[in-house]
Amino acid sequence: MDRTWEKSRVEAFSDGVFAIAITLLVLQIGIDPDAFADPWRALADEWPSYLAYVTSFLTIGSVWLAHQRLFARSEALDGVTVRLNLLLLLAVSFLPFPTALLAESLDLSRASERAAVVVYGGVALLIELVLALLMRRAGERHWRVTVRGVAYAAAIIWAISLVPTAAAFAYLGVAVYAVASSRGAGQLIPHPRREE
C-alpha cells in the first residue's frame, strides 16, 4: 500500500522553494561601480539582466499558479506525485543559474548567447514536462502546458539555427502568455462567464 502524504506540508515546502527561487533572481542585477560615471548609460546597458529577470520571474510565477491550481484539486498525494513535485522544485530552484547565464551572455558573442539560450530553454522545457506529468498524474489534461513546451522547444531550435537573442525574447513571450492564460486567482485576462 502506497503511503499518502500530507498535502499542506508538501504545499508549504513547495511555496518556500518557489519564494526562494524567485527572490534569488534579482541578485543577478547589478552595476559595476566604475560604470557610475554615466549612470543612465550603465542602467540601460543592463537590459539583458532585466530581460532575464522578468522572464524568469514570470516563468516561476506561472509554474506557481499552475501548482496552486493543481494542488487545490488534489485530495491526497501519493509517493509518485510527491517525487514528481520534488523534481519540479529541483528544476525551478535551478532556474536562477540559467537566468544569470542568459543575463551575462547576451551581447557578448553569438556562441555565448546560443549556449545560454539553449541551457535556459532546456531548463524551462524540463519544468514544463514535469508540470505536465504532475497534471496528468492528477487526472488533468492541461493543453497550455503542452503549448508552452512546444514553444520552448521551438525557441531552442530557433536559438541554435537563427538568432539567439530573439529566442530569449520568445521565452519572455511564453512566460507572459503562461501567466496571462492561467486559470484561477492569478488570471490577468478574465474570460466572461457564460450564462447557463
Rosetta constraint file for C-alpha pairs under 8 A:
AtomPair CA 2 CA 78 HARMONIC 6.63 0.50
AtomPair CA 2 CA 79 HARMONIC 6.83 0.50
AtomPair CA 3 CA 78 HARMONIC 6.21 0.50
AtomPair CA 3 CA 79 HARMONIC 6.55 0.50
AtomPair CA 4 CA 76 HARMONIC 6.18 0.50
AtomPair CA 4 CA 77 HARMONIC 5.37 0.50
AtomPair CA 4 CA 78 HARMONIC 4.76 0.50
AtomPair CA 4 CA 79 HARMONIC 6.79 0.50
AtomPair CA 5 CA 10 HARMONIC 7.65 0.50
AtomPair CA 5 CA 76 HARMONIC 6.59 0.50
AtomPair CA 5 CA 77 HARMONIC 5.13 0.50
AtomPair CA 5 CA 78 HARMONIC 6.07 0.50
AtomPair CA 5 CA 79 HARMONIC 7.20 0.50
AtomPair CA 5 CA 82 HARMONIC 7.58 0.50
AtomPair CA 6 CA 10 HARMONIC 6.62 0.50
AtomPair CA 6 CA 76 HARMONIC 7.00 0.50
AtomPair CA 6 CA 77 HARMONIC 6.98 0.50
AtomPair CA 7 CA 11 HARMONIC 6.09 0.50
AtomPair CA 7 CA 71 HARMONIC 7.72 0.50
AtomPair CA 7 CA 75 HARMONIC 7.70 0.50
AtomPair CA 7 CA 76 HARMONIC 6.26 0.50
AtomPair CA 7 CA 77 HARMONIC 6.29 0.50
AtomPair CA 8 CA 12 HARMONIC 6.03 0.50
AtomPair CA 9 CA 13 HARMONIC 6.12 0.50
AtomPair CA 10 CA 14 HARMONIC 6.04 0.50
AtomPair CA 10 CA 82 HARMONIC 7.50 0.50
AtomPair CA 11 CA 15 HARMONIC 5.99 0.50
AtomPair CA 11 CA 71 HARMONIC 7.51 0.50
AtomPair CA 12 CA 16 HARMONIC 6.23 0.50
AtomPair CA 13 CA 17 HARMONIC 6.41 0.50
AtomPair CA 14 CA 18 HARMONIC 6.20 0.50
AtomPair CA 14 CA 89 HARMONIC 6.92 0.50
AtomPair CA 15 CA 19 HARMONIC 6.05 0.50
AtomPair CA 15 CA 64 HARMONIC 7.78 0.50
AtomPair CA 16 CA 20 HARMONIC 6.19 0.50
AtomPair CA 17 CA 21 HARMONIC 6.05 0.50
AtomPair CA 17 CA 89 HARMONIC 6.73 0.50
AtomPair CA 17 CA 93 HARMONIC 6.72 0.50
AtomPair CA 18 CA 22 HARMONIC 6.06 0.50
AtomPair CA 18 CA 60 HARMONIC 7.02 0.50
AtomPair CA 18 CA 64 HARMONIC 6.98 0.50
AtomPair CA 18 CA 89 HARMONIC 7.53 0.50
AtomPair CA 18 CA 92 HARMONIC 7.20 0.50
AtomPair CA 18 CA 93 HARMONIC 7.21 0.50
AtomPair CA 19 CA 23 HARMONIC 6.11 0.50
AtomPair CA 20 CA 24 HARMONIC 6.15 0.50
AtomPair CA 20 CA 93 HARMONIC 7.79 0.50
AtomPair CA 21 CA 25 HARMONIC 6.77 0.50
AtomPair CA 21 CA 60 HARMONIC 7.98 0.50
AtomPair CA 21 CA 92 HARMONIC 6.88 0.50
AtomPair CA 21 CA 93 HARMONIC 5.05 0.50
AtomPair CA 21 CA 94 HARMONIC 7.78 0.50
AtomPair CA 21 CA 95 HARMONIC 7.41 0.50
AtomPair CA 21 CA 96 HARMONIC 6.73 0.50
AtomPair CA 22 CA 26 HARMONIC 7.84 0.50
AtomPair CA 22 CA 56 HARMONIC 7.72 0.50
AtomPair CA 22 CA 57 HARMONIC 5.91 0.50
AtomPair CA 22 CA 60 HARMONIC 6.65 0.50
AtomPair CA 22 CA 96 HARMONIC 7.93 0.50
AtomPair CA 23 CA 27 HARMONIC 7.73 0.50
AtomPair CA 24 CA 28 HARMONIC 7.74 0.50
AtomPair CA 24 CA 96 HARMONIC 6.48 0.50
AtomPair CA 25 CA 53 HARMONIC 5.97 0.50
AtomPair CA 25 CA 56 HARMONIC 7.39 0.50
AtomPair CA 25 CA 57 HARMONIC 7.29 0.50
AtomPair CA 25 CA 96 HARMONIC 5.45 0.50
AtomPair CA 25 CA 99 HARMONIC 7.25 0.50
AtomPair CA 25 CA 100 HARMONIC 7.88 0.50
AtomPair CA 26 CA 53 HARMONIC 6.54 0.50
AtomPair CA 28 CA 49 HARMONIC 6.93 0.50
AtomPair CA 28 CA 53 HARMONIC 7.97 0.50
AtomPair CA 28 CA 100 HARMONIC 5.86 0.50
AtomPair CA 28 CA 103 HARMONIC 7.78 0.50
AtomPair CA 29 CA 46 HARMONIC 7.56 0.50
AtomPair CA 29 CA 49 HARMONIC 5.70 0.50
AtomPair CA 29 CA 50 HARMONIC 7.29 0.50
AtomPair CA 29 CA 53 HARMONIC 7.96 0.50
AtomPair CA 30 CA 46 HARMONIC 7.82 0.50
AtomPair CA 31 CA 35 HARMONIC 6.85 0.50
AtomPair CA 31 CA 36 HARMONIC 7.95 0.50
AtomPair CA 31 CA 42 HARMONIC 6.73 0.50
AtomPair CA 31 CA 43 HARMONIC 7.28 0.50
AtomPair CA 31 CA 46 HARMONIC 7.53 0.50
AtomPair CA 32 CA 36 HARMONIC 7.45 0.50
AtomPair CA 35 CA 39 HARMONIC 6.51 0.50
AtomPair CA 35 CA 42 HARMONIC 5.67 0.50
AtomPair CA 36 CA 42 HARMONIC 6.68 0.50
AtomPair CA 38 CA 42 HARMONIC 6.23 0.50
AtomPair CA 39 CA 43 HARMONIC 6.08 0.50
AtomPair CA 40 CA 44 HARMONIC 6.16 0.50
AtomPair CA 41 CA 45 HARMONIC 6.03 0.50
AtomPair CA 42 CA 46 HARMONIC 6.66 0.50
AtomPair CA 43 CA 47 HARMONIC 7.65 0.50
AtomPair CA 46 CA 50 HARMONIC 6.56 0.50
AtomPair CA 47 CA 51 HARMONIC 6.08 0.50
AtomPair CA 48 CA 52 HARMONIC 6.08 0.50
AtomPair CA 48 CA 102 HARMONIC 7.36 0.50
AtomPair CA 48 CA 103 HARMONIC 4.75 0.50
AtomPair CA 48 CA 104 HARMONIC 7.25 0.50
AtomPair CA 48 CA 106 HARMONIC 6.08 0.50
AtomPair CA 48 CA 107 HARMONIC 7.98 0.50
AtomPair CA 49 CA 53 HARMONIC 5.95 0.50
AtomPair CA 49 CA 100 HARMONIC 7.59 0.50
AtomPair CA 49 CA 102 HARMONIC 7.80 0.50
AtomPair CA 49 CA 103 HARMONIC 4.43 0.50
AtomPair CA 49 CA 104 HARMONIC 7.31 0.50
AtomPair CA 50 CA 54 HARMONIC 6.10 0.50
AtomPair CA 50 CA 103 HARMONIC 7.79 0.50
AtomPair CA 51 CA 55 HARMONIC 6.05 0.50
AtomPair CA 51 CA 103 HARMONIC 7.48 0.50
AtomPair CA 51 CA 169 HARMONIC 7.77 0.50
AtomPair CA 51 CA 172 HARMONIC 7.59 0.50
AtomPair CA 52 CA 56 HARMONIC 6.08 0.50
AtomPair CA 52 CA 99 HARMONIC 5.50 0.50
AtomPair CA 52 CA 100 HARMONIC 7.42 0.50
AtomPair CA 52 CA 102 HARMONIC 6.31 0.50
AtomPair CA 52 CA 103 HARMONIC 5.61 0.50
AtomPair CA 52 CA 168 HARMONIC 7.98 0.50
AtomPair CA 53 CA 57 HARMONIC 5.92 0.50
AtomPair CA 53 CA 99 HARMONIC 6.87 0.50
AtomPair CA 54 CA 58 HARMONIC 6.08 0.50
AtomPair CA 54 CA 172 HARMONIC 7.48 0.50
AtomPair CA 55 CA 59 HARMONIC 6.05 0.50
AtomPair CA 55 CA 171 HARMONIC 6.69 0.50
AtomPair CA 55 CA 172 HARMONIC 4.71 0.50
AtomPair CA 55 CA 175 HARMONIC 6.13 0.50
AtomPair CA 55 CA 176 HARMONIC 7.89 0.50
AtomPair CA 56 CA 60 HARMONIC 6.02 0.50
AtomPair CA 56 CA 95 HARMONIC 7.31 0.50
AtomPair CA 56 CA 96 HARMONIC 7.70 0.50
AtomPair CA 56 CA 99 HARMONIC 6.69 0.50
AtomPair CA 56 CA 175 HARMONIC 7.75 0.50
AtomPair CA 57 CA 61 HARMONIC 5.96 0.50
AtomPair CA 58 CA 62 HARMONIC 5.95 0.50
AtomPair CA 58 CA 172 HARMONIC 7.99 0.50
AtomPair CA 58 CA 175 HARMONIC 5.35 0.50
AtomPair CA 58 CA 176 HARMONIC 6.48 0.50
AtomPair CA 58 CA 178 HARMONIC 7.94 0.50
AtomPair CA 58 CA 179 HARMONIC 6.61 0.50
AtomPair CA 59 CA 63 HARMONIC 6.37 0.50
AtomPair CA 59 CA 124 HARMONIC 7.98 0.50
AtomPair CA 59 CA 175 HARMONIC 4.94 0.50
AtomPair CA 59 CA 176 HARMONIC 7.94 0.50
AtomPair CA 59 CA 178 HARMONIC 7.45 0.50
AtomPair CA 59 CA 179 HARMONIC 7.76 0.50
AtomPair CA 60 CA 64 HARMONIC 6.11 0.50
AtomPair CA 60 CA 92 HARMONIC 6.82 0.50
AtomPair CA 61 CA 65 HARMONIC 6.22 0.50
AtomPair CA 61 CA 179 HARMONIC 6.95 0.50
AtomPair CA 62 CA 66 HARMONIC 6.25 0.50
AtomPair CA 62 CA 175 HARMONIC 7.07 0.50
AtomPair CA 62 CA 178 HARMONIC 5.59 0.50
AtomPair CA 62 CA 179 HARMONIC 4.83 0.50
AtomPair CA 62 CA 182 HARMONIC 7.17 0.50
AtomPair CA 63 CA 67 HARMONIC 5.91 0.50
AtomPair CA 63 CA 131 HARMONIC 7.76 0.50
AtomPair CA 64 CA 68 HARMONIC 6.03 0.50
AtomPair CA 65 CA 69 HARMONIC 6.26 0.50
AtomPair CA 65 CA 179 HARMONIC 7.69 0.50
AtomPair CA 65 CA 182 HARMONIC 6.83 0.50
AtomPair CA 65 CA 184 HARMONIC 7.81 0.50
AtomPair CA 65 CA 186 HARMONIC 6.52 0.50
AtomPair CA 66 CA 70 HARMONIC 6.02 0.50
AtomPair CA 66 CA 182 HARMONIC 6.95 0.50
AtomPair CA 67 CA 71 HARMONIC 6.07 0.50
AtomPair CA 67 CA 131 HARMONIC 7.97 0.50
AtomPair CA 68 CA 72 HARMONIC 6.00 0.50
AtomPair CA 69 CA 73 HARMONIC 6.60 0.50
AtomPair CA 69 CA 183 HARMONIC 7.76 0.50
AtomPair CA 69 CA 184 HARMONIC 6.98 0.50
AtomPair CA 70 CA 74 HARMONIC 6.57 0.50
AtomPair CA 70 CA 135 HARMONIC 6.76 0.50
AtomPair CA 70 CA 138 HARMONIC 7.46 0.50
AtomPair CA 71 CA 75 HARMONIC 7.99 0.50
AtomPair CA 74 CA 138 HARMONIC 6.89 0.50
AtomPair CA 77 CA 81 HARMONIC 6.06 0.50
AtomPair CA 77 CA 82 HARMONIC 6.55 0.50
AtomPair CA 78 CA 82 HARMONIC 6.34 0.50
AtomPair CA 79 CA 83 HARMONIC 6.14 0.50
AtomPair CA 80 CA 84 HARMONIC 6.10 0.50
AtomPair CA 81 CA 85 HARMONIC 6.04 0.50
AtomPair CA 81 CA 134 HARMONIC 6.53 0.50
AtomPair CA 81 CA 137 HARMONIC 7.00 0.50
AtomPair CA 82 CA 86 HARMONIC 6.29 0.50
AtomPair CA 83 CA 87 HARMONIC 6.32 0.50
AtomPair CA 84 CA 88 HARMONIC 6.23 0.50
AtomPair CA 84 CA 130 HARMONIC 6.79 0.50
AtomPair CA 84 CA 133 HARMONIC 7.66 0.50
AtomPair CA 84 CA 134 HARMONIC 6.51 0.50
AtomPair CA 85 CA 89 HARMONIC 6.20 0.50
AtomPair CA 85 CA 134 HARMONIC 7.25 0.50
AtomPair CA 86 CA 90 HARMONIC 6.07 0.50
AtomPair CA 87 CA 91 HARMONIC 6.40 0.50
AtomPair CA 87 CA 130 HARMONIC 7.17 0.50
AtomPair CA 88 CA 92 HARMONIC 6.18 0.50
AtomPair CA 88 CA 127 HARMONIC 5.99 0.50
AtomPair CA 88 CA 130 HARMONIC 5.83 0.50
AtomPair CA 88 CA 131 HARMONIC 6.78 0.50
AtomPair CA 89 CA 93 HARMONIC 5.85 0.50
AtomPair CA 90 CA 94 HARMONIC 6.23 0.50
AtomPair CA 91 CA 95 HARMONIC 6.46 0.50
AtomPair CA 91 CA 123 HARMONIC 6.52 0.50
AtomPair CA 91 CA 126 HARMONIC 7.02 0.50
AtomPair CA 91 CA 127 HARMONIC 5.93 0.50
AtomPair CA 92 CA 127 HARMONIC 6.78 0.50
AtomPair CA 94 CA 98 HARMONIC 7.60 0.50
AtomPair CA 94 CA 123 HARMONIC 7.98 0.50
AtomPair CA 95 CA 99 HARMONIC 6.15 0.50
AtomPair CA 95 CA 120 HARMONIC 7.61 0.50
AtomPair CA 95 CA 123 HARMONIC 6.85 0.50
AtomPair CA 95 CA 124 HARMONIC 7.83 0.50
AtomPair CA 96 CA 100 HARMONIC 6.15 0.50
AtomPair CA 97 CA 101 HARMONIC 6.24 0.50
AtomPair CA 98 CA 102 HARMONIC 5.92 0.50
AtomPair CA 98 CA 116 HARMONIC 6.69 0.50
AtomPair CA 98 CA 119 HARMONIC 6.33 0.50
AtomPair CA 98 CA 120 HARMONIC 4.99 0.50
AtomPair CA 98 CA 123 HARMONIC 7.78 0.50
AtomPair CA 99 CA 103 HARMONIC 6.19 0.50
AtomPair CA 99 CA 120 HARMONIC 6.85 0.50
AtomPair CA 100 CA 104 HARMONIC 6.09 0.50
AtomPair CA 101 CA 105 HARMONIC 5.99 0.50
AtomPair CA 101 CA 116 HARMONIC 5.61 0.50
AtomPair CA 102 CA 106 HARMONIC 6.14 0.50
AtomPair CA 102 CA 113 HARMONIC 7.12 0.50
AtomPair CA 102 CA 116 HARMONIC 5.05 0.50
AtomPair CA 102 CA 117 HARMONIC 6.33 0.50
AtomPair CA 102 CA 120 HARMONIC 7.18 0.50
AtomPair CA 104 CA 108 HARMONIC 7.81 0.50
AtomPair CA 105 CA 109 HARMONIC 7.25 0.50
AtomPair CA 105 CA 112 HARMONIC 5.43 0.50
AtomPair CA 105 CA 113 HARMONIC 5.23 0.50
AtomPair CA 105 CA 116 HARMONIC 6.57 0.50
AtomPair CA 106 CA 112 HARMONIC 7.38 0.50
AtomPair CA 106 CA 113 HARMONIC 5.19 0.50
AtomPair CA 106 CA 165 HARMONIC 6.79 0.50
AtomPair CA 107 CA 113 HARMONIC 7.29 0.50
AtomPair CA 108 CA 112 HARMONIC 6.61 0.50
AtomPair CA 108 CA 113 HARMONIC 7.07 0.50
AtomPair CA 109 CA 113 HARMONIC 6.12 0.50
AtomPair CA 110 CA 114 HARMONIC 6.01 0.50
AtomPair CA 110 CA 164 HARMONIC 7.28 0.50
AtomPair CA 111 CA 115 HARMONIC 6.19 0.50
AtomPair CA 112 CA 116 HARMONIC 6.14 0.50
AtomPair CA 113 CA 117 HARMONIC 6.04 0.50
AtomPair CA 113 CA 164 HARMONIC 5.82 0.50
AtomPair CA 113 CA 165 HARMONIC 6.81 0.50
AtomPair CA 114 CA 118 HARMONIC 6.07 0.50
AtomPair CA 114 CA 159 HARMONIC 5.84 0.50
AtomPair CA 114 CA 160 HARMONIC 6.16 0.50
AtomPair CA 114 CA 164 HARMONIC 5.15 0.50
AtomPair CA 115 CA 119 HARMONIC 6.16 0.50
AtomPair CA 116 CA 120 HARMONIC 6.04 0.50
AtomPair CA 117 CA 121 HARMONIC 5.96 0.50
AtomPair CA 117 CA 156 HARMONIC 7.05 0.50
AtomPair CA 117 CA 159 HARMONIC 6.55 0.50
AtomPair CA 117 CA 164 HARMONIC 6.32 0.50
AtomPair CA 117 CA 165 HARMONIC 7.75 0.50
AtomPair CA 117 CA 167 HARMONIC 6.95 0.50
AtomPair CA 117 CA 168 HARMONIC 6.21 0.50
AtomPair CA 118 CA 122 HARMONIC 5.99 0.50
AtomPair CA 118 CA 156 HARMONIC 5.41 0.50
AtomPair CA 118 CA 159 HARMONIC 6.73 0.50
AtomPair CA 118 CA 160 HARMONIC 7.33 0.50
AtomPair CA 119 CA 123 HARMONIC 6.34 0.50
AtomPair CA 120 CA 124 HARMONIC 6.21 0.50
AtomPair CA 121 CA 125 HARMONIC 5.89 0.50
AtomPair CA 121 CA 152 HARMONIC 5.87 0.50
AtomPair CA 121 CA 153 HARMONIC 7.27 0.50
AtomPair CA 121 CA 155 HARMONIC 7.29 0.50
AtomPair CA 121 CA 156 HARMONIC 5.85 0.50
AtomPair CA 121 CA 171 HARMONIC 7.59 0.50
AtomPair CA 122 CA 126 HARMONIC 6.14 0.50
AtomPair CA 122 CA 152 HARMONIC 7.86 0.50
AtomPair CA 122 CA 153 HARMONIC 7.96 0.50
AtomPair CA 122 CA 156 HARMONIC 7.55 0.50
AtomPair CA 123 CA 127 HARMONIC 6.27 0.50
AtomPair CA 124 CA 128 HARMONIC 6.34 0.50
AtomPair CA 124 CA 152 HARMONIC 7.01 0.50
AtomPair CA 125 CA 129 HARMONIC 6.17 0.50
AtomPair CA 125 CA 149 HARMONIC 5.63 0.50
AtomPair CA 125 CA 152 HARMONIC 5.83 0.50
AtomPair CA 125 CA 153 HARMONIC 6.88 0.50
AtomPair CA 126 CA 130 HARMONIC 6.18 0.50
AtomPair CA 127 CA 131 HARMONIC 6.07 0.50
AtomPair CA 128 CA 132 HARMONIC 6.05 0.50
AtomPair CA 128 CA 145 HARMONIC 6.10 0.50
AtomPair CA 128 CA 146 HARMONIC 7.68 0.50
AtomPair CA 128 CA 148 HARMONIC 7.11 0.50
AtomPair CA 128 CA 149 HARMONIC 5.69 0.50
AtomPair CA 129 CA 133 HARMONIC 6.28 0.50
AtomPair CA 129 CA 145 HARMONIC 7.87 0.50
AtomPair CA 129 CA 149 HARMONIC 6.90 0.50
AtomPair CA 130 CA 134 HARMONIC 6.22 0.50
AtomPair CA 131 CA 135 HARMONIC 6.19 0.50
AtomPair CA 131 CA 145 HARMONIC 7.41 0.50
AtomPair CA 132 CA 136 HARMONIC 6.08 0.50
AtomPair CA 132 CA 141 HARMONIC 7.86 0.50
AtomPair CA 132 CA 142 HARMONIC 7.16 0.50
AtomPair CA 132 CA 145 HARMONIC 6.11 0.50
AtomPair CA 132 CA 146 HARMONIC 7.28 0.50
AtomPair CA 133 CA 137 HARMONIC 5.99 0.50
AtomPair CA 134 CA 138 HARMONIC 6.28 0.50
AtomPair CA 135 CA 139 HARMONIC 6.39 0.50
AtomPair CA 135 CA 140 HARMONIC 5.15 0.50
AtomPair CA 135 CA 141 HARMONIC 6.32 0.50
AtomPair CA 135 CA 142 HARMONIC 6.89 0.50
AtomPair CA 136 CA 140 HARMONIC 5.19 0.50
AtomPair CA 136 CA 141 HARMONIC 5.81 0.50
AtomPair CA 142 CA 146 HARMONIC 7.05 0.50
AtomPair CA 143 CA 147 HARMONIC 6.23 0.50
AtomPair CA 144 CA 148 HARMONIC 6.10 0.50
AtomPair CA 144 CA 178 HARMONIC 7.53 0.50
AtomPair CA 144 CA 181 HARMONIC 7.99 0.50
AtomPair CA 145 CA 149 HARMONIC 6.08 0.50
AtomPair CA 146 CA 150 HARMONIC 6.21 0.50
AtomPair CA 147 CA 151 HARMONIC 6.13 0.50
AtomPair CA 148 CA 152 HARMONIC 6.12 0.50
AtomPair CA 148 CA 174 HARMONIC 6.35 0.50
AtomPair CA 148 CA 178 HARMONIC 7.45 0.50
AtomPair CA 149 CA 153 HARMONIC 6.24 0.50
AtomPair CA 150 CA 154 HARMONIC 6.08 0.50
AtomPair CA 151 CA 155 HARMONIC 6.11 0.50
AtomPair CA 151 CA 174 HARMONIC 6.97 0.50
AtomPair CA 152 CA 156 HARMONIC 6.22 0.50
AtomPair CA 152 CA 171 HARMONIC 6.90 0.50
AtomPair CA 152 CA 174 HARMONIC 7.65 0.50
AtomPair CA 153 CA 157 HARMONIC 6.41 0.50
AtomPair CA 154 CA 158 HARMONIC 6.05 0.50
AtomPair CA 155 CA 159 HARMONIC 5.99 0.50
AtomPair CA 155 CA 167 HARMONIC 5.14 0.50
AtomPair CA 155 CA 168 HARMONIC 7.94 0.50
AtomPair CA 155 CA 170 HARMONIC 6.47 0.50
AtomPair CA 155 CA 171 HARMONIC 7.25 0.50
AtomPair CA 156 CA 160 HARMONIC 6.30 0.50
AtomPair CA 156 CA 167 HARMONIC 7.02 0.50
AtomPair CA 157 CA 161 HARMONIC 6.13 0.50
AtomPair CA 158 CA 162 HARMONIC 5.31 0.50
AtomPair CA 158 CA 163 HARMONIC 6.68 0.50
AtomPair CA 158 CA 164 HARMONIC 7.06 0.50
AtomPair CA 158 CA 167 HARMONIC 6.27 0.50
AtomPair CA 159 CA 163 HARMONIC 5.48 0.50
AtomPair CA 159 CA 164 HARMONIC 4.08 0.50
AtomPair CA 159 CA 165 HARMONIC 7.48 0.50
AtomPair CA 159 CA 166 HARMONIC 7.48 0.50
AtomPair CA 159 CA 167 HARMONIC 5.39 0.50
AtomPair CA 160 CA 164 HARMONIC 6.89 0.50
AtomPair CA 163 CA 167 HARMONIC 6.68 0.50
AtomPair CA 164 CA 168 HARMONIC 6.56 0.50
AtomPair CA 165 CA 169 HARMONIC 6.64 0.50
AtomPair CA 166 CA 170 HARMONIC 6.25 0.50
AtomPair CA 167 CA 171 HARMONIC 6.35 0.50
AtomPair CA 168 CA 172 HARMONIC 6.65 0.50
AtomPair CA 169 CA 173 HARMONIC 6.37 0.50
AtomPair CA 170 CA 174 HARMONIC 6.28 0.50
AtomPair CA 171 CA 175 HARMONIC 6.20 0.50
AtomPair CA 172 CA 176 HARMONIC 6.17 0.50
AtomPair CA 173 CA 177 HARMONIC 6.10 0.50
AtomPair CA 174 CA 178 HARMONIC 6.04 0.50
AtomPair CA 175 CA 179 HARMONIC 6.32 0.50
AtomPair CA 176 CA 180 HARMONIC 6.04 0.50
AtomPair CA 177 CA 181 HARMONIC 5.83 0.50
AtomPair CA 178 CA 182 HARMONIC 6.11 0.50
AtomPair CA 179 CA 186 HARMONIC 7.31 0.50
AtomPair CA 179 CA 187 HARMONIC 7.03 0.50
AtomPair CA 179 CA 188 HARMONIC 7.24 0.50
AtomPair CA 180 CA 186 HARMONIC 7.93 0.50
AtomPair CA 180 CA 187 HARMONIC 5.83 0.50
AtomPair CA 180 CA 188 HARMONIC 4.87 0.50
AtomPair CA 180 CA 189 HARMONIC 5.82 0.50
AtomPair CA 181 CA 187 HARMONIC 6.42 0.50
AtomPair CA 181 CA 188 HARMONIC 7.22 0.50
AtomPair CA 181 CA 189 HARMONIC 6.82 0.50
AtomPair CA 182 CA 186 HARMONIC 6.70 0.50
AtomPair CA 182 CA 187 HARMONIC 5.42 0.50
AtomPair CA 182 CA 188 HARMONIC 7.94 0.50
AtomPair CA 183 CA 187 HARMONIC 5.44 0.50
